[in-house]
Amino acid sequence: MGYRGIFGCDYIFTADNQPLCIEINARKQRTTLEFCYALEQLLPQSSPSLPALELSALLYDTFPETMVEVVFPAEFSLHWGTYNFKLNNFRRTIGYILHDLHEQQSFARIVNGELAKDYSIVDHIGSGVSVHPGTFLARVVATARNAEDVQEGLELGRKMLALPLE
């Protein structure tokens, strides 16, 4: 199809924790940002960022000279997940959840051992907004040292997002 660069894949997990790809979007998605946050925890300071890699590939059809192969250290433990909160029924928001402006720091704090788990609410649409079925309300981003704590963070975020609705 001629697409080049970063694209997004959407997955769901079955009851037995098997991933199923449900959609591929030939564009950057919001989760690209979280991927960049996770990747920067592994890369040496002098290596190019994910956007720099993409720019080099698109403009010059090659990787930058400063590119390095990522080797996961045995002690590295970073898990993350996102959840897009959408509604099944018409509702009107009565409250607003402030955006977490420190989402990027959450990734570093997990890797550095400052936190074992964390979650953020991002992209909340605001208060007094009519939300139609299937409409995006906000996203939850959870980071942790293990997958179980990521699921717990996503669930806590979902519960918090359900509060400011009529």
Backbone bond lengths (Angstrom), bond angles and torsions (degrees), N, CA, C in turn:
res aa  C-N    CA-C-N  psi(-1)  N-CA   C-N-CA  omega(-1)  CA-C   N-CA-C  phi
1 M - - - 1.457 - - 1.526 111.57 -
2 G 1.330 118.70 -12.21 1.454 121.11 178.24 1.515 115.16 89.71
3 Y 1.335 118.41 2.19 1.458 119.93 179.15 1.519 110.54 -71.31
4 R 1.331 115.35 140.50 1.455 121.42 175.19 1.513 107.70 -139.18
5 G 1.317 116.52 149.75 1.456 120.28 176.84 1.515 112.10 104.49
6 I 1.311 114.42 -164.29 1.465 121.50 -175.09 1.520 109.87 -78.34
7 F 1.330 116.59 138.53 1.451 121.92 176.22 1.519 107.88 -140.04
8 G 1.302 117.05 169.25 1.457 121.25 -176.55 1.501 112.40 -115.60
9 C 1.315 115.99 139.59 1.462 123.09 175.43 1.519 108.15 -117.23
10 D 1.317 117.09 131.43 1.464 121.93 177.59 1.523 108.87 -102.09
11 Y 1.326 115.58 134.31 1.464 121.92 -179.02 1.512 110.11 -128.12
12 I 1.296 116.18 152.81 1.458 122.80 164.82 1.516 106.15 -122.38
13 F 1.309 116.44 159.62 1.457 121.15 178.30 1.518 108.86 -113.62
14 T 1.325 115.67 135.23 1.459 121.46 178.86 1.522 109.48 -74.89
15 A 1.320 116.93 172.43 1.460 121.69 179.34 1.526 111.96 -58.62
16 D 1.342 117.34 -29.09 1.470 120.17 178.27 1.530 111.53 -96.03
17 N 1.353 116.38 23.23 1.465 124.07 173.07 1.528 114.44 65.11
18 Q 1.313 117.25 31.06 1.463 121.73 175.70 1.527 109.11 -96.55
19 P 1.342 118.15 127.60 1.461 119.48 -179.88 1.527 111.68 -76.46
20 L 1.324 115.57 139.59 1.464 122.06 175.00 1.518 107.91 -125.54
21 C 1.329 117.43 122.69 1.458 121.51 177.15 1.528 107.96 -74.43
22 I 1.334 116.68 126.12 1.457 119.88 -178.89 1.524 112.57 -111.42
23 E 1.351 117.29 -16.78 1.456 118.63 -177.41 1.527 109.50 -164.71
24 I 1.323 115.29 145.07 1.459 121.34 172.69 1.521 107.36 -124.14
25 N 1.330 116.17 123.24 1.464 122.59 -179.66 1.517 109.22 -106.26
26 A 1.302 117.26 122.45 1.462 122.30 -177.80 1.525 110.15 -83.08
27 R 1.322 114.82 55.40 1.463 121.79 178.40 1.521 107.62 -163.15
28 K 1.313 115.03 165.67 1.461 119.16 174.29 1.522 108.44 -69.94
29 Q 1.310 115.55 144.74 1.445 121.58 175.23 1.516 107.76 -120.02
30 R 1.305 116.68 171.18 1.472 120.55 178.90 1.523 110.42 -59.27
31 T 1.333 118.05 -33.99 1.467 120.28 -179.07 1.520 112.22 -66.32
32 T 1.339 118.17 -17.10 1.462 120.50 174.94 1.522 109.48 -58.95
33 L 1.324 116.92 -36.45 1.458 121.10 179.16 1.532 110.64 -62.99
34 E 1.329 117.56 -45.31 1.463 119.83 178.59 1.528 111.19 -64.25
35 F 1.336 116.08 -37.62 1.461 119.09 176.42 1.527 110.35 -60.67
36 C 1.336 116.80 -41.66 1.470 121.02 177.36 1.530 110.48 -62.47
37 Y 1.332 117.32 -41.49 1.467 120.62 178.69 1.520 110.85 -62.10
38 A 1.328 116.62 -42.08 1.470 120.33 179.27 1.524 110.66 -67.65
39 L 1.318 116.68 -44.64 1.456 121.12 -177.96 1.524 111.95 -63.04
40 E 1.333 117.72 -38.39 1.455 119.22 -177.64 1.525 112.34 -65.25
41 Q 1.328 117.73 -17.65 1.469 120.39 176.67 1.525 111.77 -72.98
42 L 1.313 117.90 -19.31 1.465 122.91 -178.72 1.521 113.94 -99.86
43 L 1.313 116.27 -25.46 1.457 119.33 -171.44 1.526 112.81 -81.40
44 P 1.323 117.77 140.07 1.467 119.84 172.56 1.529 109.78 -62.95
45 Q 1.319 116.66 155.89 1.461 121.64 -176.31 1.532 113.29 -53.20
46 S 1.319 118.34 -37.21 1.461 120.95 -173.90 1.533 113.77 -83.48
47 S 1.317 117.47 -4.54 1.465 119.00 -176.80 1.523 110.87 -80.78
48 P 1.335 117.05 155.78 1.470 119.96 -179.86 1.527 111.10 -73.68
49 S 1.315 115.24 152.40 1.458 121.05 175.81 1.526 109.71 -76.76
50 L 1.312 116.99 169.38 1.454 121.11 177.85 1.534 111.48 -60.85
51 P 1.339 119.37 -43.92 1.471 118.11 175.73 1.534 112.71 -61.61
52 A 1.329 117.38 -36.00 1.478 119.87 177.93 1.530 110.68 -66.23
53 L 1.324 116.94 -38.10 1.467 120.60 176.45 1.524 110.32 -61.84
54 E 1.335 115.69 -44.70 1.456 119.62 -179.35 1.526 111.44 -64.45
55 L 1.316 116.62 -44.19 1.459 120.58 179.69 1.526 111.07 -59.67
56 S 1.321 117.11 -44.04 1.461 121.18 179.43 1.530 110.85 -63.93
57 A 1.331 116.00 -41.90 1.465 119.84 -179.70 1.531 110.71 -65.34
58 L 1.338 117.01 -40.97 1.461 120.41 -178.47 1.524 112.83 -71.93
59 L 1.334 116.88 -41.34 1.460 119.93 -175.70 1.536 113.52 -84.90
60 Y 1.334 116.39 -35.81 1.465 119.57 -171.92 1.528 113.67 -120.12
61 D 1.344 116.53 -1.83 1.464 121.83 179.55 1.534 112.12 57.40
62 T 1.316 116.41 34.06 1.459 121.83 178.29 1.525 109.25 -154.74
63 F 1.319 116.47 170.84 1.461 121.23 175.15 1.523 109.53 -90.51
64 P 1.333 118.00 154.13 1.464 120.07 176.99 1.533 110.85 -65.36
65 E 1.321 116.52 155.85 1.467 120.90 -179.59 1.518 112.19 -62.26
66 T 1.323 117.60 -26.86 1.468 121.03 -177.65 1.528 113.48 -83.53
67 M 1.325 117.64 5.57 1.458 120.66 -179.26 1.518 111.14 -63.98
68 V 1.326 115.80 141.19 1.458 122.16 177.56 1.521 109.26 -129.48
69 E 1.308 116.09 152.03 1.469 121.15 174.41 1.525 107.77 -79.41
70 V 1.312 116.96 131.99 1.459 120.49 -179.98 1.524 109.10 -84.18
71 V 1.308 115.15 126.62 1.461 121.48 175.76 1.523 106.43 -117.24
72 F 1.309 116.28 120.21 1.454 120.24 -179.21 1.529 109.91 -74.67
73 P 1.329 118.32 119.12 1.461 119.82 175.51 1.533 109.75 -67.11
74 A 1.316 116.62 150.05 1.466 121.19 -177.52 1.526 111.58 -58.11
75 E 1.330 117.76 -34.08 1.467 121.25 -176.82 1.528 112.98 -84.53
76 F 1.332 117.58 -5.20 1.455 120.84 -178.13 1.523 109.75 -69.49
77 S 1.321 115.90 128.38 1.459 119.78 179.54 1.520 109.25 -144.73
78 L 1.310 115.70 99.95 1.456 121.63 177.42 1.521 108.36 -139.32
79 H 1.301 115.45 121.90 1.456 122.41 175.29 1.523 107.10 -122.05
80 W 1.324 116.68 145.45 1.445 119.80 176.23 1.507 110.32 -150.08
81 G 1.317 114.80 157.25 1.455 120.45 178.16 1.512 109.77 -155.26
82 T 1.312 116.27 160.67 1.459 121.56 178.69 1.526 109.09 -130.27
83 Y 1.314 115.25 155.55 1.456 121.29 176.88 1.521 107.90 -139.65
84 N 1.319 117.20 122.92 1.464 122.68 175.07 1.515 108.12 -87.58
85 F 1.315 117.11 116.16 1.456 122.97 -177.68 1.520 108.77 -86.66
86 K 1.310 116.61 112.84 1.467 122.96 177.86 1.524 107.66 -125.28
87 L 1.313 116.17 154.68 1.461 120.77 -178.12 1.522 111.22 -104.21
88 N 1.329 114.61 149.83 1.466 120.80 177.19 1.526 111.88 -92.04
89 N 1.349 116.83 -21.47 1.457 121.73 -177.33 1.524 109.82 -126.34
90 F 1.327 116.51 158.54 1.455 121.08 176.08 1.520 109.16 -63.82
91 R 1.327 116.90 132.65 1.471 122.72 176.95 1.522 107.72 -145.73
92 R 1.307 115.80 166.02 1.459 121.86 174.46 1.529 107.62 -125.85
93 T 1.312 116.58 130.07 1.465 119.68 -179.55 1.518 109.54 -73.26
94 I 1.336 116.53 140.04 1.468 121.18 178.29 1.524 110.61 -116.69
95 G 1.289 117.24 -2.81 1.459 120.75 179.43 1.512 109.84 -142.98
96 Y 1.311 114.35 174.66 1.450 120.63 -178.92 1.516 108.27 -133.45
97 I 1.313 117.04 135.44 1.451 121.70 176.02 1.523 106.99 -104.53
98 L 1.313 115.89 120.14 1.459 120.14 -179.49 1.522 110.54 -59.72
99 H 1.296 115.30 142.90 1.461 121.36 177.56 1.514 108.72 -72.07
100 D 1.309 116.15 141.05 1.454 120.58 175.23 1.520 107.58 -80.30
101 L 1.328 116.53 111.84 1.455 120.86 -177.99 1.523 112.53 -83.10
102 H 1.324 117.02 -1.94 1.458 120.95 -175.69 1.529 112.10 -116.08
103 E 1.309 115.96 28.93 1.459 121.07 -178.84 1.526 111.23 -55.81
104 Q 1.311 118.23 -42.75 1.461 122.50 -179.17 1.522 111.07 -60.77
105 Q 1.332 116.97 -39.08 1.462 120.65 -179.95 1.520 111.95 -65.28
106 S 1.305 117.28 -29.12 1.465 121.08 179.32 1.530 111.37 -57.35
107 F 1.334 116.34 -42.17 1.461 120.79 179.84 1.527 110.66 -62.51
108 A 1.332 116.35 -46.25 1.465 120.76 -179.47 1.524 111.16 -66.23
109 R 1.326 117.91 -39.36 1.467 120.73 -177.90 1.529 111.86 -67.37
110 I 1.322 117.55 -31.21 1.469 120.13 175.27 1.527 109.34 -67.86
111 V 1.317 116.51 -50.15 1.466 121.33 -177.67 1.526 111.25 -63.39
112 N 1.349 117.15 -38.52 1.457 120.85 -179.07 1.521 113.77 -78.27
113 G 1.327 117.25 -4.07 1.459 120.91 178.38 1.516 114.68 83.14
114 E 1.340 117.77 7.43 1.464 120.50 178.18 1.521 111.61 -72.68
115 L 1.327 116.83 -30.69 1.466 123.16 177.95 1.522 109.25 -132.14
116 A 1.324 115.90 149.78 1.466 120.13 173.26 1.518 110.47 -92.35
117 K 1.359 115.81 -28.00 1.459 120.36 -179.43 1.520 109.18 -160.89
118 D 1.335 115.38 155.86 1.455 120.90 -178.52 1.526 108.35 -160.71
119 Y 1.332 116.62 157.79 1.460 119.91 171.43 1.514 109.31 -145.53
120 S 1.324 115.67 155.29 1.457 122.67 -178.08 1.523 109.30 -134.05
121 I 1.328 115.14 148.73 1.463 121.96 170.18 1.528 105.73 -102.98
122 V 1.321 117.50 126.05 1.463 120.93 -179.96 1.529 109.46 -131.04
123 D 1.313 115.64 154.60 1.465 123.61 173.32 1.532 114.04 62.82
124 H 1.341 119.19 32.61 1.463 121.47 177.65 1.528 109.32 -67.63
125 I 1.339 117.43 136.64 1.470 120.51 -173.15 1.518 114.48 -78.35
126 G 1.339 118.77 -16.13 1.457 120.28 174.40 1.517 114.74 115.01
127 S 1.330 115.41 -176.12 1.459 123.71 -176.66 1.522 110.58 -98.82
128 G 1.339 115.59 148.66 1.455 120.68 177.71 1.514 113.36 72.03
129 V 1.325 115.91 27.34 1.460 121.17 -177.38 1.529 109.49 -107.66
130 S 1.318 116.99 132.72 1.457 121.35 174.55 1.520 108.49 -78.26
131 V 1.320 115.09 124.98 1.468 120.71 -176.68 1.527 107.77 -113.28
132 H 1.310 116.75 112.84 1.451 122.45 -178.63 1.531 110.47 -85.54
133 P 1.316 117.80 158.47 1.471 120.51 -179.81 1.532 111.40 -52.61
134 G 1.316 115.40 133.43 1.454 121.69 179.48 1.517 114.05 84.01
135 T 1.339 116.82 -3.08 1.459 120.77 -178.75 1.520 110.81 -78.42
136 F 1.312 115.09 141.98 1.449 123.30 178.36 1.522 109.25 -73.38
137 L 1.337 117.76 127.61 1.459 122.63 178.53 1.527 111.33 -102.63
138 A 1.321 117.12 -44.39 1.469 122.48 -179.48 1.524 108.43 -173.67
139 R 1.334 115.00 178.10 1.466 120.61 176.49 1.511 109.84 -126.89
140 V 1.313 114.69 149.78 1.456 122.00 172.77 1.526 106.41 -111.82
141 V 1.322 116.09 134.73 1.461 122.04 174.89 1.523 106.46 -122.60
142 A 1.329 117.32 123.77 1.459 121.65 179.87 1.520 109.73 -119.32
143 T 1.331 115.71 139.72 1.461 122.78 176.80 1.517 107.90 -128.39
144 A 1.330 115.99 147.44 1.465 119.87 -179.87 1.523 109.94 -167.99
145 R 1.304 115.59 177.03 1.462 121.31 176.95 1.518 112.18 -88.39
146 N 1.349 116.62 -9.58 1.463 119.67 177.85 1.528 109.83 -148.24
147 A 1.312 114.78 161.23 1.468 121.42 -174.89 1.525 112.53 -65.67
148 E 1.328 118.06 -34.76 1.461 121.02 -178.82 1.528 111.01 -63.51
149 D 1.338 116.71 -41.35 1.459 119.83 179.54 1.526 111.36 -70.33
150 V 1.325 118.19 -29.97 1.464 120.68 174.07 1.526 108.84 -63.19
151 Q 1.317 117.99 -46.11 1.467 121.22 179.18 1.522 111.21 -60.63
152 E 1.344 116.53 -39.55 1.462 120.59 177.65 1.530 110.27 -62.44
153 G 1.335 117.81 -43.68 1.460 121.62 178.59 1.517 112.32 -63.18
154 L 1.331 116.70 -41.30 1.463 120.05 177.93 1.526 110.70 -63.09
155 E 1.324 117.03 -40.00 1.468 121.04 179.63 1.527 110.69 -67.40
156 L 1.329 118.15 -42.31 1.467 120.83 177.29 1.522 110.52 -61.06
157 G 1.315 117.09 -42.10 1.460 120.99 177.78 1.518 112.42 -63.62
158 R 1.344 116.27 -41.50 1.474 119.87 177.75 1.534 110.42 -60.28
159 K 1.334 116.81 -43.02 1.462 120.74 179.78 1.521 110.76 -64.14
160 M 1.330 117.47 -41.38 1.446 121.03 179.23 1.529 110.89 -64.22
161 L 1.312 117.88 -39.85 1.465 121.01 -179.81 1.522 112.31 -68.13
162 A 1.307 117.83 -25.98 1.459 120.73 -179.45 1.533 111.73 -75.65
163 L 1.326 117.51 -16.73 1.477 120.21 -176.42 1.523 114.36 -69.05
164 P 1.339 120.85 -49.38 1.469 119.03 -174.75 1.524 114.33 -82.96
165 L 1.318 116.28 49.73 1.470 121.20 177.78 1.515 108.36 -124.54
166 E 1.343 117.13 143.96 1.469 121.24 174.98 1.514 109.41 -72.83
